[in-house]
Amino acid sequence: MTDTTVTALIEVKVAPARGQGFDRIAERIYRFDEVKALHLMSGGYDLSIEVEGKTMLEVAHFVSDKLAPLDSILSTATHFILKKYKENGVILKEEETPDERMIISP
């Protein structure tokens, strides 16, 4: 079975609302159906958002049409997940298919 979704991690820099910090903008963001996880971060950016879509273009449209236009958003950086090795504590190892070629010897 193939994975039919594209997953992206989006780094977001935010101008927090006076008196409400990051909670107000976080609430607006986590209500989008595309958002699967949202975390307040320390370091170079404020929020980490995990987003799923059917295609990379669909995720790009989410960022450009829904996320980036929000008033408090200063910048975004989108990283597409190309391959998952481990998720939720489970190692995701592809099943090795047996070599079904016929052995030919001289």
Secondary structure, DSSP 4 states (H G I P E B T S, - for coil): -----EEEEEEEEE-PBTTTBTHHHHHHHHTSTTEEEEEE-SSS-SEEEEEEESSHHHHHHIIIIIITTSTTEEEEEEEE----SEETTEE-PPPPPP--PPP---
